[in-house]
Amino acid sequence: MSNMNIDQVLAQMRVLRDQASSNKVEAPDNSADFSTLLKQSIDQVNDVQQQAGKLAQSFEAGQTDTSLAEVMVSLQKANVSFQGMVQVRNKLVDAYKDVMNMSI
């Protein structure tokens, strides 16, 4: 995930937090729908993983002139982006459970 997407997700989460605490804060006009933003983030994580996998396969086959360091960095970027997405998913599941346990 790029820094821009992380900042957008964080901004959206702050707006939702403020709305939940009954503060009247309006979302910025340039913000996207949360589900669209989440889908784009997941797609970007998938793209990073696909590119890292292709780079590793081509390195193993000796088809590219990339160094082992570049391959390892791309694999680590894919791993970090995936772990970040897992953490976001875990927080969303926790938030869903909290909402479902609320009494009306």
C-alpha positions as CSV (number, residue, x, y, z in Angstrom):
1,M,0.0,0.0,0.0
2,S,1.3,3.4,-0.8
3,N,1.5,6.2,1.7
4,M,-1.3,8.1,0.0
5,N,-3.7,5.1,0.4
6,I,-2.7,4.7,4.0
7,D,-3.3,8.3,4.6
8,Q,-6.7,8.1,3.0
9,V,-7.7,5.1,5.0
10,L,-6.5,6.8,8.2
11,A,-8.4,10.0,7.3
12,Q,-11.6,8.0,6.7
13,M,-11.2,6.1,10.0
14,R,-10.7,9.4,11.9
15,V,-13.9,10.8,10.3
16,L,-15.8,7.7,11.2
17,R,-14.4,7.8,14.8
18,D,-15.4,11.5,15.1
19,Q,-18.9,10.7,13.8
20,A,-19.3,7.8,16.2
21,S,-18.4,10.0,19.1
22,S,-21.1,12.5,17.9
23,N,-18.7,15.2,16.8
24,K,-19.9,16.9,13.7
25,V,-17.0,16.5,11.3
26,E,-17.6,16.3,7.6
27,A,-15.6,14.0,5.4
28,P,-13.3,15.7,2.9
29,D,-14.8,16.1,-0.5
30,N,-12.0,14.2,-2.2
31,S,-12.5,11.1,-0.1
32,A,-13.6,7.9,-1.7
33,D,-16.2,5.5,-0.4
34,F,-14.6,3.3,2.3
35,S,-15.4,0.0,0.5
36,T,-13.9,1.3,-2.7
37,L,-10.8,2.5,-0.9
38,L,-10.5,-0.9,0.9
39,K,-10.9,-2.8,-2.4
40,Q,-8.2,-0.6,-4.0
41,S,-5.9,-1.3,-1.1
42,I,-6.4,-5.0,-1.3
43,D,-5.9,-4.9,-5.1
44,Q,-2.6,-3.0,-4.6
45,V,-1.4,-5.6,-2.0
46,N,-2.2,-8.3,-4.5
47,D,-0.4,-6.5,-7.3
48,V,2.7,-6.1,-5.1
49,Q,2.6,-9.8,-4.2
50,Q,2.2,-10.9,-7.9
51,Q,5.1,-8.6,-9.0
52,A,7.4,-10.0,-6.3
53,G,6.5,-13.5,-7.2
54,K,7.2,-13.0,-10.9
55,L,10.4,-11.3,-10.1
56,A,11.5,-14.2,-7.9
57,Q,10.6,-16.7,-10.5
58,S,12.4,-14.9,-13.2
59,F,15.5,-14.6,-11.0
60,E,15.4,-18.3,-10.2
61,A,15.2,-19.1,-13.9
62,G,18.0,-16.7,-14.6
63,Q,15.9,-14.7,-17.0
64,T,16.5,-11.2,-15.6
65,D,19.6,-9.2,-14.7
66,T,18.2,-8.2,-11.3
67,S,20.2,-8.8,-8.2
68,L,19.3,-11.0,-5.3
69,A,19.0,-7.9,-3.1
70,E,16.2,-6.5,-5.4
71,V,14.3,-9.7,-5.3
72,M,14.6,-9.9,-1.5
73,V,13.5,-6.3,-1.1
74,S,10.5,-6.9,-3.4
75,L,9.5,-10.0,-1.4
76,Q,9.8,-8.1,1.9
77,K,7.7,-5.3,0.5
78,A,5.0,-7.8,-0.4
79,N,5.3,-9.4,3.0
80,V,5.0,-6.1,4.9
81,S,2.0,-5.0,2.8
82,F,0.3,-8.3,3.3
83,Q,0.9,-8.1,7.1
84,G,-0.5,-4.6,7.1
85,M,-3.6,-5.7,5.3
86,V,-4.0,-8.6,7.8
87,Q,-3.8,-6.1,10.7
88,V,-6.4,-3.9,9.0
89,R,-8.7,-6.9,8.6
90,N,-8.3,-7.9,12.2
91,K,-9.2,-4.4,13.4
92,L,-12.3,-4.4,11.1
93,V,-13.4,-7.7,12.5
94,D,-12.9,-6.5,16.0
95,A,-14.9,-3.4,15.3
96,Y,-17.7,-5.5,13.7
97,K,-17.7,-7.7,16.8
98,D,-17.9,-4.6,19.0
99,V,-20.8,-3.2,17.0
100,M,-22.7,-6.5,17.1
101,N,-22.3,-6.8,20.9
102,M,-23.7,-3.3,21.5
103,S,-27.1,-3.3,23.1
104,I,-29.8,-1.2,21.5
